[in-house]
Amino acid sequence: MKTNFRKAATRLKMKCYLIGVLCLITFFGVSTAAAQDKPVELKLAIPEGVKAVRTVYGHQKWSDALEKASNGMIKVSLFPSGSLVSPKQAYDATINGLADVSCISIGHYPGRFPLTESLSFPGSGISNPKMATNIIMTMYAKYPQMQKEFRQIKPLFFFGFAPISIAMVKKPVRSWEDLKGIRLRVNHKGSADYLKMAGASPGFIAPAEIFLNLQKGIIDGSVMGWAGHHAYGITKLAQYFTEVPSVPGPFFAYIMNKRKFESLSEEQKAAVLSVSGDVGAQILARTGVKEIEVATKSIREDTSKQIIQLTAQEENLWAQKAMAAQKKLIEKMKKRGLPIRQFIQDVKELVKAEKDKD
């Protein structure tokens, strides 16, 4: 009798043990499936504010395209206005993983991307966002030296902007001579070296700090694309805007942390790549056109403000000065062993080809 009782107790314990094991397997199986179903978050650091044209029509549109391409398995969280990391630290922050993806301005890193930065040489002739974007994408694909400059991260795509304008609070710039003695915030070293030739005092200031510096009179004006003037409130404060074809426009890169990209599933990687390259570049290029439309509209509607076009004589003078600046750039880049002569020639041919299309 006792033997039968012991056997029954043993069988009951075994059943309870098996039920417990099955419950654990089921629990962990469900947990694993839930984890696999949870979207991957990508933190995207951008310099512009949440309501900026580039954010609404560019960064947000790209983020939405990626989420759609991944069937919801990637979620992009935007961090505008340098809220995750400052624009000048975004590249290193992407390397170390503080940001998963960043949109950086090449001009914020003088000397770090020498060949890429050379795209902003004075007198390039790049005249609109679409042209600027097509040219930087083409040059990156052609030159291994450019590709090497971004070896620490995974470049997703590049884009550019043009034309540049000089925004002034009190004194208009109508000639090369008008630049003498004025304090200007510039967008990259190419502009700085060029404007120094006219006697201007250029300096680098973070975009978010331009308005306050202009308001306090620490600087007299700012050299940026129309998008920047509008996004950072310069169009509300400055009175005069001089378009300068010879001053180069800014170029930008969408970059991603390498480890984060490699951690994605094959399907998720494919989704990222599907909205990168020319696809991502054209989203931001089209945004550039919208930015010009919005920024200049607000100025033209304000009778107290003025958009200034240089005379043909002044444009020729500024272009001549640009050629002198190019010579200095060529000598400097040659010392670094970079194929700068061929690089500049290729850019000029691409500019001509783009203009012929139009």
Beta strands, then each sheet from edge to edge (+ up, - down):
strand 1: 40-45
strand 2: 74-79
strand 3: 101-105
strand 4: 154-160
strand 5: 164-168
strand 6: 183-185
strand 7: 201-203
strand 8: 221-225
strand 9: 240-243
strand 10: 251-256
strand 11: 306-309
sheet 1: 2+ 1+ 3+ 10- 4+
sheet 2: 7+ 6+ 8+ 5- 9+ 11+
end
